[in-house]
Amino acid sequence: PKNRPWEAYGSTAPDPGALRVLQEELTKVEDLAGVRNLIGDCTRCKLAKGRKSIVFGVGNPNADLMFVGEGPGAEEDRRGEPFVGKAGQLLTRIIEGGMKISRDDVYIANIVKCRPPNNRDPESDEVESCEPFLHAQIDQIKPKIIVALGRYASQTLLKDRTPITRMRGRWGEYRGIPLMPTYHPAY
């Protein structure tokens, strides 16, 4: 059906009641380890079927700067850490060489924690299932600035379908935090 696109992929929409309970549980956690613990061996969406690892996030839990991408790629899925493949190596060079800060001083996460097949964009039901965990990560880290990496992450976080070429370099806001959209390092 037109208004339930996830059904075409053999998935069901996230249960609103279960999401509410999860959100309530996430408000009780005291640190990132608690957030990761609530993810568990997640099977909340169809991405669980094809993944090797849950790719939670990495970096300084008190970072002023947080980078958010769309989802893990093959190397990230294999290693269980975001942005460790070719794009991640470039991101590290940008952070350390261009910004002159250590990668260990920022926090890096993705909108979804499992790899979408063939590196496709995450689907709305997958984002909805994973979004409470991203919110909880942001709540725990309390970054001063978020950098959205790429078209999909920028459009999803800002809920704006403006092309990345026009969005890039223009401040937005996500959950009260200044957000800067930019190109994905793979681009």
The 8 nearest C-alpha neighbors of each residue, nearest first, counted from 0:
[[1, 3, 2, 4, 6, 7, 5, 8],
 [0, 2, 3, 4, 5, 6, 7, 8],
 [1, 3, 0, 4, 5, 6, 12, 7],
 [2, 4, 0, 5, 1, 6, 12, 7],
 [5, 3, 6, 7, 1, 2, 0, 8],
 [4, 6, 10, 7, 8, 3, 11, 124],
 [7, 5, 9, 10, 8, 4, 11, 3],
 [8, 6, 5, 9, 4, 10, 0, 3],
 [9, 7, 6, 5, 10, 4, 45, 11],
 [10, 8, 6, 7, 5, 11, 45, 4],
 [11, 9, 6, 5, 8, 45, 12, 44],
 [10, 12, 6, 5, 13, 9, 124, 44],
 [11, 13, 124, 14, 5, 10, 3, 6],
 [12, 14, 128, 15, 11, 124, 127, 18],
 [13, 15, 17, 16, 12, 18, 11, 19],
 [16, 14, 18, 17, 13, 19, 12, 20],
 [17, 15, 19, 18, 14, 20, 21, 13],
 [16, 18, 20, 14, 19, 15, 21, 13],
 [17, 19, 21, 15, 16, 20, 22, 14],
 [20, 18, 22, 16, 21, 17, 15, 23],
 [21, 19, 23, 17, 18, 22, 24, 16],
 [22, 20, 18, 24, 23, 19, 17, 25],
 [23, 21, 25, 19, 24, 20, 18, 131],
 [22, 24, 20, 26, 21, 25, 19, 27],
 [25, 23, 21, 27, 22, 26, 20, 28],
 [24, 26, 22, 27, 23, 28, 21, 135],
 [27, 25, 23, 24, 28, 22, 135, 29],
 [26, 28, 25, 24, 29, 23, 33, 22],
 [29, 27, 33, 25, 26, 30, 34, 24],
 [28, 30, 33, 27, 31, 139, 32, 34],
 [31, 29, 33, 32, 28, 139, 34, 60],
 [30, 32, 34, 33, 35, 136, 139, 60],
 [31, 33, 35, 34, 30, 36, 29, 28],
 [32, 34, 36, 28, 31, 30, 35, 29],
 [33, 35, 31, 37, 36, 32, 28, 25],
 [36, 34, 32, 38, 33, 37, 31, 39],
 [35, 37, 33, 39, 34, 38, 32, 31],
 [38, 36, 34, 39, 35, 33, 25, 24],
 [39, 37, 35, 36, 41, 40, 34, 132],
 [38, 40, 36, 37, 41, 35, 42, 53],
 [41, 39, 38, 42, 53, 47, 37, 36],
 [40, 42, 39, 38, 43, 47, 53, 44],
 [41, 43, 47, 44, 40, 45, 48, 46],
 [44, 42, 41, 128, 45, 13, 47, 129],
 [45, 43, 46, 42, 125, 47, 128, 10],
 [44, 46, 47, 48, 10, 43, 42, 125],
 [47, 45, 48, 44, 49, 113, 115, 50],
 [46, 48, 42, 45, 50, 49, 44, 113],
 [49, 47, 46, 45, 50, 42, 44, 51],
 [50, 48, 47, 46, 51, 116, 114, 115],
 [49, 51, 47, 52, 114, 48, 113, 46],
 [50, 52, 76, 77, 49, 53, 79, 113],
 [53, 51, 79, 76, 50, 54, 77, 113],
 [52, 54, 113, 112, 55, 79, 76, 51],
 [55, 53, 79, 112, 80, 52, 81, 56],
 [56, 54, 112, 53, 108, 35, 80, 57],
 [57, 55, 108, 107, 81, 54, 80, 58],
 [58, 56, 107, 106, 108, 80, 81, 55],
 [59, 57, 106, 103, 105, 107, 60, 104],
 [58, 60, 62, 104, 61, 106, 105, 103],
 [59, 61, 140, 62, 58, 106, 31, 139],
 [62, 60, 140, 59, 63, 141, 142, 139],
 [63, 61, 105, 59, 64, 60, 142, 106],
 [62, 64, 142, 143, 144, 61, 65, 105],
 [65, 63, 144, 105, 62, 142, 145, 143],
 [64, 66, 106, 145, 105, 107, 142, 146],
 [65, 67, 146, 107, 145, 147, 106, 108],
 [66, 68, 109, 147, 108, 148, 107, 146],
 [69, 67, 109, 148, 152, 70, 147, 110],
 [68, 70, 152, 110, 109, 151, 111, 67],
 [71, 69, 109, 111, 114, 68, 110, 112],
 [70, 72, 114, 75, 76, 81, 113, 54],
 [71, 73, 75, 74, 114, 76, 118, 70],
 [72, 74, 76, 75, 77, 71, 114, 118],
 [75, 73, 77, 76, 84, 72, 78, 83],
 [74, 76, 78, 80, 72, 71, 81, 77],
 [77, 75, 73, 52, 79, 74, 78, 51],
 [76, 78, 74, 75, 79, 51, 73, 52],
 [79, 77, 75, 80, 76, 74, 52, 83],
 [78, 80, 54, 52, 76, 75, 77, 53],
 [81, 79, 75, 54, 78, 56, 83, 82],
 [82, 80, 75, 83, 54, 56, 71, 108],
 [87, 81, 83, 84, 75, 86, 80, 88],
 [82, 84, 87, 81, 75, 88, 80, 74],
 [85, 83, 87, 74, 86, 82, 88, 75],
 [86, 84, 88, 87, 89, 83, 185, 82],
 [87, 85, 185, 184, 89, 88, 84, 90],
 [82, 88, 86, 83, 90, 84, 89, 85],
 [87, 89, 85, 91, 90, 86, 83, 84],
 [88, 90, 92, 86, 87, 91, 93, 184],
 [91, 89, 87, 93, 88, 92, 184, 94],
 [90, 92, 94, 88, 89, 93, 95, 87],
 [93, 91, 89, 96, 95, 90, 94, 88],
 [94, 92, 97, 90, 96, 91, 95, 89],
 [95, 93, 98, 91, 92, 97, 96, 100],
 [94, 96, 99, 100, 92, 101, 93, 98],
 [97, 95, 92, 99, 93, 94, 98, 100],
 [96, 98, 93, 99, 94, 95, 92, 100],
 [97, 99, 94, 100, 95, 96, 93, 101],
 [100, 98, 95, 96, 97, 94, 101, 93],
 [101, 99, 95, 98, 94, 102, 104, 96],
 [100, 102, 103, 95, 104, 94, 99, 105],
 [101, 103, 104, 105, 91, 94, 95, 100],
 [102, 104, 58, 101, 105, 59, 106, 57],
 [103, 105, 59, 101, 102, 62, 58, 100],
 [106, 104, 62, 64, 59, 58, 102, 103],
 [105, 107, 58, 65, 59, 57, 62, 66],
 [108, 106, 66, 57, 56, 65, 67, 58],
 [109, 107, 56, 67, 81, 66, 68, 55],
 [110, 108, 68, 67, 70, 69, 111, 112],
 [109, 111, 69, 70, 68, 133, 130, 112],
 [112, 110, 70, 109, 129, 113, 126, 69],
 [111, 113, 54, 53, 55, 109, 70, 110],
 [114, 112, 53, 111, 46, 50, 54, 71],
 [113, 115, 71, 72, 70, 50, 76, 116],
 [114, 116, 118, 119, 121, 46, 117, 113],
 [117, 115, 118, 119, 114, 49, 46, 50],
 [116, 118, 119, 115, 114, 72, 73, 120],
 [119, 117, 115, 116, 72, 120, 114, 73],
 [118, 120, 117, 115, 116, 121, 122, 114],
 [121, 119, 122, 118, 115, 151, 69, 70],
 [122, 120, 115, 125, 119, 126, 123, 111],
 [121, 123, 125, 124, 126, 120, 5, 119],
 [122, 124, 126, 125, 127, 121, 5, 128],
 [123, 125, 127, 126, 122, 12, 128, 13],
 [126, 124, 128, 122, 127, 123, 44, 121],
 [127, 125, 123, 129, 128, 124, 130, 111],
 [126, 128, 124, 130, 125, 129, 123, 13],
 [127, 129, 125, 126, 130, 13, 124, 43],
 [130, 128, 126, 111, 127, 132, 131, 125],
 [129, 131, 133, 127, 132, 126, 128, 134],
 [132, 130, 134, 133, 129, 22, 135, 128],
 [133, 131, 135, 130, 134, 129, 136, 34],
 [132, 134, 136, 130, 135, 131, 137, 110],
 [135, 133, 131, 137, 132, 136, 138, 130],
 [134, 136, 138, 132, 133, 137, 139, 131],
 [137, 135, 133, 139, 138, 134, 140, 132],
 [136, 138, 140, 134, 135, 139, 141, 133],
 [139, 137, 135, 141, 136, 140, 134, 142],
 [138, 140, 136, 137, 141, 30, 135, 31],
 [141, 139, 61, 137, 60, 142, 138, 136],
 [140, 142, 138, 137, 139, 143, 61, 63],
 [143, 141, 63, 64, 144, 140, 62, 65],
 [142, 144, 63, 64, 176, 141, 145, 177],
 [143, 145, 64, 177, 142, 178, 176, 63],
 [146, 144, 178, 65, 66, 64, 179, 147],
 [145, 147, 66, 179, 178, 180, 65, 148],
 [148, 146, 180, 67, 153, 152, 66, 179],
 [149, 147, 183, 68, 181, 182, 67, 152],
 [150, 148, 183, 182, 152, 151, 181, 153],
 [149, 151, 163, 153, 152, 154, 182, 162],
 [150, 152, 154, 153, 149, 155, 69, 120],
 [151, 153, 69, 155, 68, 147, 154, 149],
 [154, 152, 147, 150, 180, 156, 151, 155],
 [153, 155, 159, 151, 157, 158, 160, 152],
 [156, 154, 158, 152, 153, 157, 151, 159],
 [155, 157, 153, 158, 154, 152, 173, 147],
 [156, 158, 159, 154, 155, 153, 173, 171],
 [159, 157, 155, 154, 156, 160, 153, 161],
 [158, 160, 154, 157, 161, 155, 153, 156],
 [161, 159, 154, 162, 158, 155, 157, 163],
 [160, 162, 159, 166, 163, 165, 154, 164],
 [163, 161, 164, 165, 166, 160, 150, 154],
 [164, 162, 166, 150, 165, 167, 161, 149],
 [163, 165, 162, 167, 166, 182, 161, 150],
 [166, 164, 163, 162, 167, 161, 169, 168],
 [165, 167, 163, 164, 169, 162, 161, 180],
 [168, 166, 181, 180, 163, 169, 165, 164],
 [167, 169, 180, 179, 166, 181, 170, 165],
 [170, 168, 167, 166, 179, 171, 180, 165],
 [171, 169, 179, 178, 168, 177, 172, 180],
 [170, 172, 178, 177, 179, 169, 157, 173],
 [173, 171, 177, 178, 176, 175, 174, 157],
 [172, 174, 176, 175, 178, 157, 156, 177],
 [173, 175, 176, 172, 134, 177, 137, 156],
 [174, 176, 173, 172, 177, 178, 171, 143],
 [175, 177, 173, 172, 174, 144, 178, 143],
 [178, 176, 172, 144, 171, 145, 173, 170],
 [177, 179, 145, 171, 172, 146, 170, 144],
 [178, 180, 146, 170, 147, 171, 168, 145],
 [181, 179, 147, 167, 153, 146, 168, 166],
 [182, 180, 167, 148, 149, 147, 168, 179],
 [181, 183, 149, 148, 184, 186, 150, 167],
 [182, 184, 149, 148, 185, 186, 181, 150],
 [183, 185, 86, 186, 90, 89, 182, 87],
 [186, 184, 86, 183, 85, 89, 182, 87],
 [185, 184, 183, 182, 149, 86, 148, 150]]
